[in-house]
Amino acid sequence: ISFIALFISVCAGAFLLPYCLFALLCGVPLFLMETVIGQCMQEGSATCWTKLCPLAQGTGFSIIMIQLYSRLYTIALAWALLYLIYCFRDPLPWATCSNPWNTVDSGNLTVNWTSDKSSVSEFWERGVLSMSRGIEELGTVQWELLLCLLASWVACYFCIWKGVRSTGKVVYFTALFPYVMLAILLVRGLTLPGAMQGVIYYLYPDPYRLADLQVWLEACTQVLFSYGVASGTLITLGSYNKVKNNCYRDSLWLCALNSCTSFVAGFAVFSSLGFMAHEQAMPIDKVVQSGPGLAFIAFPQAIAMMPLPQLWAACFFIMLFLLGLDTVFAGLETLTSSVIDMFPGQMRRPWRREIFLIFFCSFCFIIQISLTTQGGVYLFQLLDYYGANGACILFVCLVECVAVGWAFGADRICDMVEDMTGQRPWHIFKLCWRYIIPLICMACFICSFLDYQPLTSGGGYAYPDWAYRLGWVIALSSVVPVPIGAVVKIYLTEGTLRQVRVPKHPV
């Protein structure tokens, strides 16, 4: 969804070239590097950096902070689950304007295209979120949303409570079933009238947009997000592999599958949006929306115009929920493994993992109750914009590549791959780890600050000054563990700086 939303925000086809370029130069090498580290070290992201490069030991704590802020995306599971429940109503509640939350300005999807507010927009803003006027007014808890959030956390807990034994079984369904749903939606979308209009909009490149720095910056950060790098997840999942597993082959195939899935999903979404534009007799760029509005406004609006809308809506939101569940419990496993690796004596005992997960999931649920209030969506946008943002991910990627490519040694990483798989990585990977990725990440990191725009919400709402200050504190909390960790290591370790950066117990 985020891939497609960025396609929309940067004028569709202009996004493909920079996305593919950054996927090859940054995404694939980083994916391989983190998987190799996890498989060789057999440890999670919190402790492996001490063995690789003691000066970069703070990287693990930066990753933990990013993962903690990423837990907020569980609320998106609650949104998807609530929509899924509403899918079994006839007619769909967002297709009509006769509901208690509708205002006199709204119009039915099947009747009126000229109203100030569509019924699907009012369902999202007033029916699901009951949005207040700003973050200053959190308001009351939305009980339907709260129960869906609770159900989402319960599902996450039971997906990983037994570690790999439970996750390995669940992931066969949560990872594969969305492909069935995607195939159904793809066939349905491409057979709709007006679908080709959406496909052309999806693929047609606007060469003038390639001169826009924001297009390249968004493409780089999207690659890092979609490949899951700098989040600790790849290191953690790699640590569960057998030491002789062919991680080199697996990494290349998984990266190709990731990008191809995003690309194919674009056809499913844009063909449906083309149908909506055809039905409304409007240009397609007037009906598409980026951000959460794509998943919870634009696409549901397109589905509501199809024959058998309940069926297609259920397929879409089941797919959305399962994809989100995969992401959330993978991050939760990363955090749990980090705690176990940091406190092995206390945590590697019977039932300690299960008890810890109960308390941690309960803590996250209690904290996220604020996201189910009337002003919760403003808080969500603030945490999303500053907490697990692209600049923090870029910084962690930069530190990882400097630590691995220079301090630990890119040649040693290649040796590790050869020892485990019998294949030596292409020379381009070593160049990427040492030169290309650090330069790209540093350039994008600097540009993200030069191009910084304060967060605003839909309708022109500007956040208060205290919210921006809070946002910067949140952003810095994901960055400062790296320099603090380096300073502490230098202070506590005798010897020269060169001796400090070398692991005490070489890998």
VMD Tcl script that draws the C-alpha trace (Angstrom):
set ca {
  {0.00 0.00 0.00}
  {2.79 2.45 0.88}
  {4.51 1.63 -2.44}
  {1.31 2.44 -4.38}
  {0.58 5.51 -2.25}
  {4.02 6.92 -3.09}
  {3.40 6.13 -6.75}
  {0.36 8.39 -6.54}
  {2.06 11.19 -4.63}
  {5.00 11.44 -7.07}
  {2.97 11.08 -10.27}
  {2.96 7.34 -10.88}
  {5.37 6.14 -13.60}
  {8.08 8.66 -12.68}
  {8.59 6.62 -9.50}
  {9.60 3.38 -11.26}
  {13.08 4.36 -12.46}
  {14.46 5.66 -9.13}
  {12.72 2.82 -7.25}
  {14.38 0.13 -9.40}
  {17.74 1.89 -9.23}
  {17.71 2.17 -5.43}
  {16.40 -1.39 -5.09}
  {19.45 -2.70 -6.96}
  {22.04 -0.41 -5.36}
  {20.70 -0.23 -1.79}
  {17.86 -2.65 -1.12}
  {19.37 -5.93 -2.31}
  {22.89 -5.40 -0.85}
  {21.49 -4.30 2.54}
  {19.02 -7.20 2.58}
  {21.86 -9.66 1.94}
  {24.19 -8.00 4.45}
  {21.71 -8.11 7.33}
  {20.61 -11.68 6.57}
  {24.25 -12.83 6.49}
  {24.99 -11.10 9.80}
  {22.05 -12.78 11.50}
  {22.79 -16.22 10.07}
  {26.50 -16.12 10.88}
  {26.19 -14.59 14.35}
  {23.08 -16.58 15.32}
  {22.04 -13.53 17.36}
  {19.47 -10.77 17.14}
  {19.98 -7.14 16.17}
  {20.61 -5.84 19.70}
  {23.79 -7.80 20.50}
  {25.38 -8.73 17.17}
  {26.86 -5.26 16.62}
  {29.08 -5.57 19.69}
  {30.81 -8.52 18.01}
  {30.97 -6.91 14.58}
  {32.09 -3.41 15.57}
  {32.07 -2.41 19.26}
  {31.94 1.29 18.32}
  {28.60 0.64 16.61}
  {27.02 -1.13 19.58}
  {24.46 1.69 19.87}
  {23.03 0.67 16.48}
  {21.15 -2.16 18.16}
  {19.47 0.26 20.55}
  {18.55 2.61 17.70}
  {16.90 -0.33 15.97}
  {15.00 -1.15 19.17}
  {13.69 2.43 19.35}
  {12.57 2.32 15.71}
  {10.80 -0.97 16.35}
  {9.09 0.41 19.45}
  {7.69 3.33 17.46}
  {6.70 0.96 14.66}
  {4.34 -0.86 17.04}
  {1.90 2.01 16.40}
  {1.03 0.40 13.05}
  {-1.02 -2.15 14.97}
  {-3.79 0.46 14.92}
  {-3.89 0.01 11.13}
  {-4.76 -3.65 11.77}
  {-7.64 -2.46 13.93}
  {-8.86 -0.16 11.13}
  {-8.69 -3.01 8.60}
  {-10.44 -5.42 10.97}
  {-13.26 -2.94 11.61}
  {-13.75 -2.41 7.87}
  {-13.76 -6.20 7.41}
  {-16.57 -6.55 9.95}
  {-18.58 -3.86 8.14}
  {-18.11 -5.76 4.85}
  {-20.89 -8.16 5.85}
  {-23.54 -5.42 5.80}
  {-25.82 -4.84 2.86}
  {-25.46 -2.20 1.59}
  {-21.89 -1.38 2.54}
  {-22.07 1.38 5.17}
  {-19.61 3.61 3.30}
  {-21.69 3.42 0.10}
  {-24.72 5.32 1.43}
  {-25.33 8.63 3.22}
  {-28.20 7.46 5.42}
  {-26.03 6.55 8.40}
  {-25.95 8.37 11.77}
  {-22.46 9.77 11.07}
  {-23.34 11.32 7.70}
  {-23.88 15.06 7.31}
  {-26.10 16.97 4.91}
  {-23.05 17.61 2.69}
  {-22.43 13.95 1.88}
  {-23.64 12.09 -1.18}
  {-24.25 8.45 -2.09}
  {-21.54 6.88 -4.22}
  {-24.12 5.58 -6.65}
  {-26.05 8.83 -6.97}
  {-24.07 12.01 -6.47}
  {-20.51 12.86 -7.59}
  {-20.70 16.58 -6.82}
  {-21.26 16.60 -3.06}
  {-18.74 18.35 -0.85}
  {-18.10 15.07 0.99}
  {-18.43 11.51 -0.27}
  {-20.10 8.95 1.95}
  {-16.88 6.91 2.08}
  {-14.90 9.92 3.36}
  {-17.46 10.54 6.06}
  {-17.46 6.86 7.02}
  {-13.67 7.03 7.50}
  {-13.53 10.38 9.29}
  {-16.79 10.27 11.27}
  {-17.87 6.63 11.36}
  {-14.53 4.92 12.08}
  {-12.33 7.64 13.57}
  {-14.89 10.19 14.84}
  {-12.15 12.75 14.25}
  {-11.88 15.72 16.58}
  {-10.61 19.11 15.46}
  {-7.00 18.41 16.41}
  {-4.47 16.64 18.60}
  {-5.36 19.02 21.44}
  {-8.76 17.32 21.69}
  {-8.23 13.58 22.13}
  {-11.87 13.12 23.08}
  {-13.45 9.78 23.94}
  {-12.39 6.24 23.10}
  {-14.10 4.59 20.11}
  {-15.13 1.27 21.62}
  {-15.50 -0.62 18.35}
  {-11.99 0.42 17.37}
  {-10.67 -0.44 20.84}
  {-12.05 -4.00 20.62}
  {-10.52 -4.42 17.16}
  {-7.18 -3.21 18.52}
  {-7.41 -5.75 21.36}
  {-8.19 -8.53 18.88}
  {-5.19 -7.48 16.76}
  {-2.82 -7.67 19.72}
  {-4.22 -11.05 20.78}
  {-3.62 -12.34 17.24}
  {-0.05 -10.99 17.28}
  {0.64 -12.64 20.64}
  {-0.51 -16.10 19.59}
  {1.39 -15.84 16.30}
  {4.77 -15.62 18.06}
  {4.25 -16.77 21.66}
  {6.19 -20.01 21.07}
  {8.84 -18.40 18.93}
  {9.78 -20.01 15.62}
  {7.62 -23.05 16.42}
  {4.44 -20.96 16.23}
  {5.61 -18.27 13.80}
  {6.86 -20.81 11.25}
  {3.42 -22.40 11.06}
  {1.39 -19.19 11.02}
  {3.48 -17.51 8.34}
  {2.54 -20.15 5.76}
  {-0.99 -18.78 5.89}
  {-0.36 -15.08 6.58}
  {2.29 -14.82 3.86}
  {0.71 -16.99 1.14}
  {-3.02 -16.33 1.48}
  {-2.68 -12.59 0.62}
  {-1.34 -13.70 -2.78}
  {-4.61 -15.55 -3.39}
  {-6.54 -12.40 -2.47}
  {-4.25 -10.28 -4.65}
  {-4.81 -12.58 -7.63}
  {-8.59 -12.38 -7.17}
  {-8.53 -8.58 -6.94}
  {-6.17 -8.34 -9.92}
  {-8.43 -10.38 -12.20}
  {-11.52 -8.51 -10.98}
  {-9.87 -5.12 -11.47}
  {-8.53 -5.78 -14.96}
  {-11.95 -6.93 -16.20}
  {-13.73 -3.72 -15.13}
  {-14.65 -0.97 -17.63}
  {-12.11 1.85 -17.46}
  {-9.39 -0.42 -16.04}
  {-7.01 0.40 -18.88}
  {-7.25 4.10 -18.00}
  {-5.90 3.29 -14.55}
  {-3.15 1.02 -15.90}
  {-1.96 3.70 -18.31}
  {-1.87 6.24 -15.48}
  {0.11 3.71 -13.41}
  {2.76 3.04 -16.05}
  {3.01 6.35 -17.90}
  {6.19 8.16 -16.80}
  {6.35 11.91 -16.40}
  {10.01 12.66 -17.21}
  {9.77 16.16 -15.75}
  {9.15 14.69 -12.29}
  {12.54 12.96 -12.40}
  {14.11 16.38 -11.87}
  {12.26 16.63 -8.54}
  {14.53 15.76 -5.61}
  {11.54 14.60 -3.57}
  {10.83 11.79 -6.05}
  {14.32 10.32 -5.54}
  {14.20 10.79 -1.79}
  {10.82 9.06 -1.50}
  {12.00 6.22 -3.75}
  {15.07 5.58 -1.60}
  {13.19 5.55 1.70}
  {10.42 3.37 0.23}
  {12.97 0.76 -0.87}
  {14.46 0.66 2.63}
  {11.01 0.37 4.23}
  {9.65 -2.28 1.86}
  {12.79 -4.43 2.11}
  {12.68 -4.25 5.91}
  {16.30 -3.15 6.33}
  {17.55 -1.18 9.36}
  {14.66 -2.58 11.39}
  {16.48 -5.57 12.86}
  {13.91 -7.97 11.42}
  {16.21 -9.45 8.77}
  {19.00 -9.98 11.29}
  {16.60 -11.65 13.72}
  {14.97 -13.91 11.14}
  {18.39 -14.72 9.66}
  {19.59 -15.86 13.09}
  {16.99 -18.67 12.97}
  {18.50 -20.09 9.77}
  {20.89 -23.01 9.81}
  {24.47 -21.78 9.50}
  {24.91 -23.50 6.12}
  {21.64 -22.21 4.66}
  {22.08 -20.60 1.23}
  {21.18 -17.09 2.38}
  {22.79 -15.61 -0.75}
  {20.29 -17.29 -3.08}
  {17.37 -16.73 -0.69}
  {18.10 -13.01 -0.37}
  {18.18 -12.44 -4.13}
  {14.92 -14.33 -4.67}
  {13.11 -12.64 -1.78}
  {14.13 -9.18 -2.97}
  {12.87 -9.96 -6.46}
  {9.61 -11.33 -5.03}
  {9.14 -8.25 -2.84}
  {9.46 -5.75 -5.67}
  {7.43 -7.85 -8.12}
  {4.60 -8.17 -5.60}
  {4.48 -4.40 -5.11}
  {4.51 -3.87 -8.87}
  {1.71 -6.38 -9.55}
  {-0.36 -4.98 -6.66}
  {-0.25 -1.65 -8.46}
  {-2.19 -3.15 -11.38}
  {-4.90 -4.41 -9.00}
  {-5.29 -1.01 -7.33}
  {-4.96 1.28 -10.34}
  {-7.30 -0.80 -12.52}
  {-9.96 -0.39 -9.82}
  {-9.24 3.33 -9.54}
  {-9.53 3.58 -13.32}
  {-12.96 1.96 -13.06}
  {-13.97 4.50 -10.42}
  {-12.80 7.38 -12.63}
  {-14.75 5.88 -15.54}
  {-17.94 5.58 -13.49}
  {-17.62 9.14 -12.18}
  {-16.59 10.56 -15.58}
  {-13.61 12.23 -13.91}
  {-9.85 12.26 -14.63}
  {-8.11 9.55 -12.65}
  {-5.80 12.02 -10.90}
  {-8.93 13.53 -9.30}
  {-10.03 10.28 -7.66}
  {-6.75 8.81 -6.38}
  {-5.50 9.55 -2.87}
  {-2.20 8.82 -1.17}
  {-1.49 7.80 2.41}
  {-4.11 5.98 4.53}
  {-6.77 7.50 2.31}
  {-5.78 5.07 -0.46}
  {-6.53 1.97 1.62}
  {-9.48 3.30 3.60}
  {-11.14 5.82 1.26}
  {-10.18 5.55 -2.42}
  {-10.07 1.76 -2.82}
  {-13.19 1.06 -0.70}
  {-14.95 3.69 -2.79}
  {-13.97 1.85 -5.97}
  {-15.06 -1.50 -4.51}
  {-18.47 -0.10 -3.53}
  {-19.21 0.58 -7.20}
  {-18.50 -3.01 -8.30}
  {-21.00 -5.86 -8.55}
  {-20.92 -8.00 -5.36}
  {-19.08 -5.27 -3.43}
  {-19.19 -7.20 -0.13}
  {-17.12 -10.04 -1.64}
  {-14.40 -7.80 -3.08}
  {-14.28 -5.64 0.04}
  {-13.84 -8.74 2.22}
  {-11.02 -10.01 -0.03}
  {-9.24 -6.66 0.13}
  {-9.44 -6.16 3.88}
  {-8.52 -9.77 4.65}
  {-5.42 -9.26 2.51}
  {-4.68 -5.94 4.20}
  {-5.08 -7.41 7.70}
  {-2.86 -10.43 7.01}
  {-0.11 -8.33 5.41}
  {-0.19 -5.97 8.37}
  {-0.19 -8.89 10.81}
  {2.93 -10.30 9.14}
  {4.73 -6.98 9.53}
  {3.66 -6.43 13.13}
  {4.52 -9.85 14.50}
  {7.87 -9.88 12.66}
  {8.77 -6.63 14.43}
  {7.47 -8.02 17.72}
  {9.69 -11.08 17.28}
  {12.65 -8.76 16.68}
  {12.05 -6.94 19.97}
  {11.50 -10.18 21.89}
  {14.67 -11.77 20.52}
  {16.64 -8.63 21.40}
  {15.51 -8.82 25.03}
  {16.30 -12.55 25.20}
  {19.79 -12.00 23.76}
  {20.50 -9.15 26.19}
  {19.31 -11.11 29.24}
  {19.87 -14.78 28.34}
  {20.20 -15.98 31.93}
  {16.82 -14.64 32.94}
  {14.87 -15.07 29.68}
  {15.97 -18.52 28.46}
  {13.96 -20.36 31.06}
  {10.62 -22.16 30.73}
  {7.66 -19.81 30.10}
  {9.76 -16.64 30.50}
  {9.26 -15.74 26.83}
  {5.49 -16.23 27.02}
  {5.18 -14.20 30.22}
  {7.33 -11.39 28.83}
  {5.20 -11.26 25.67}
  {1.99 -11.05 27.68}
  {3.29 -8.06 29.62}
  {4.81 -6.38 26.57}
  {1.71 -6.81 24.38}
  {-0.48 -5.60 27.25}
  {1.76 -2.55 27.71}
  {1.63 -1.71 23.99}
  {-2.14 -2.15 23.95}
  {-2.61 0.19 26.92}
  {-0.33 2.81 25.34}
  {-2.20 2.57 22.04}
  {-5.60 3.15 23.60}
  {-4.87 6.83 22.94}
  {-4.84 6.02 19.20}
  {-8.46 4.85 19.40}
  {-9.68 8.21 20.68}
  {-11.25 10.89 18.50}
  {-7.91 12.67 18.21}
  {-5.94 9.44 17.88}
  {-5.36 9.76 14.15}
  {-3.49 13.05 14.72}
  {-1.26 11.30 17.26}
  {-0.74 8.43 14.81}
  {0.36 10.82 12.06}
  {2.77 12.56 14.46}
  {4.42 9.29 15.52}
  {4.50 8.02 11.95}
  {6.06 11.25 10.64}
  {8.77 11.56 13.28}
  {9.16 8.17 14.99}
  {9.92 5.55 12.35}
  {10.56 7.98 9.52}
  {12.84 7.78 6.51}
  {15.60 9.94 7.99}
  {16.04 7.61 10.98}
  {16.14 4.56 8.70}
  {18.68 6.26 6.43}
  {20.91 7.09 9.41}
  {20.88 3.51 10.69}
  {21.65 2.16 7.20}
  {24.57 4.58 6.95}
  {25.99 3.47 10.31}
  {25.51 -0.22 9.46}
  {27.41 0.10 6.18}
  {30.26 2.07 7.75}
  {30.52 -0.49 10.56}
  {30.40 -3.50 8.24}
  {32.06 -2.14 5.12}
  {34.94 -0.35 6.82}
  {35.36 -1.29 10.49}
  {34.53 -5.00 10.20}
  {35.49 -5.33 6.56}
  {33.45 -5.95 3.42}
  {35.87 -8.72 2.42}
  {35.14 -10.55 5.67}
  {31.41 -10.39 4.98}
  {32.08 -11.91 1.55}
  {34.20 -14.60 3.24}
  {31.30 -15.35 5.60}
  {28.92 -15.76 2.66}
  {31.38 -18.07 0.90}
  {31.93 -20.17 4.03}
  {28.19 -20.61 4.58}
  {26.97 -21.03 1.00}
  {29.97 -21.97 -1.12}
  {29.33 -18.92 -3.30}
  {31.16 -15.62 -3.17}
  {28.99 -12.52 -3.68}
  {29.48 -10.44 -6.78}
  {32.07 -7.68 -6.46}
  {29.34 -5.05 -6.83}
  {28.03 -5.95 -3.37}
  {31.35 -5.01 -1.77}
  {31.36 -1.70 -3.64}
  {27.81 -1.02 -2.47}
  {28.59 -1.75 1.20}
  {31.72 0.40 1.23}
  {30.95 3.30 -1.07}
  {27.61 3.45 -2.88}
  {25.16 2.89 -0.01}
  {26.95 5.21 2.48}
  {27.06 7.98 -0.13}
  {23.40 7.53 -1.10}
  {22.21 7.33 2.50}
  {24.27 10.36 3.54}
  {23.00 12.41 0.59}
  {19.37 11.44 1.21}
  {19.75 12.01 4.96}
  {21.03 15.55 4.38}
  {18.39 16.25 1.72}
  {15.62 15.08 4.04}
  {16.59 17.87 6.45}
  {17.02 20.47 3.72}
  {13.60 19.55 2.31}
  {11.94 19.27 5.73}
  {8.33 20.41 5.91}
  {6.43 20.56 9.23}
  {3.71 17.95 9.53}
  {0.22 19.04 8.53}
  {-2.97 17.02 8.43}
  {-5.77 16.90 5.88}
  {-7.93 20.00 5.68}
  {-4.99 22.31 6.40}
  {-4.76 21.50 10.12}
  {-1.43 22.66 11.59}
  {-0.10 20.95 14.69}
  {0.69 23.06 17.77}
  {4.32 23.94 18.51}
  {4.56 21.50 21.41}
  {3.65 18.64 19.05}
  {6.51 19.54 16.71}
  {8.94 19.68 19.65}
  {7.69 16.29 20.81}
  {8.15 14.96 17.29}
  {11.79 16.05 17.16}
  {12.46 14.44 20.55}
  {10.97 11.20 19.22}
  {13.08 11.39 16.05}
  {16.30 12.08 17.97}
  {15.64 9.18 20.34}
  {16.15 6.81 17.38}
  {19.46 8.43 16.44}
  {21.31 9.38 19.65}
  {21.95 5.78 20.86}
  {24.60 5.43 18.13}
  {26.91 8.31 19.23}
  {26.19 7.63 22.91}
  {27.16 3.97 22.47}
  {30.39 4.94 20.69}
  {31.36 7.48 23.37}
  {30.67 5.00 26.18}
  {32.73 2.31 24.45}
  {35.69 4.66 23.93}
  {35.51 5.83 27.54}
  {35.36 2.33 29.04}
  {37.92 0.66 26.76}
  {41.66 1.14 26.98}
  {43.75 1.49 23.85}
  {43.73 3.45 20.62}
  {40.64 4.18 18.55}
  {41.74 1.48 16.10}
  {41.91 -1.06 18.92}
  {38.50 -0.01 20.23}
  {36.75 -0.62 16.91}
  {38.13 -4.16 16.65}
  {36.01 -6.83 18.39}
  {37.55 -8.31 21.52}
  {36.48 -11.76 20.36}
  {36.89 -11.78 16.55}
  {34.11 -13.40 14.55}
}
mol new
graphics top color blue
foreach p $ca { graphics top sphere $p radius 0.5 }
foreach p [lrange $ca 0 end-1] q [lrange $ca 1 end] { graphics top cylinder $p $q radius 0.2 }
display resetview
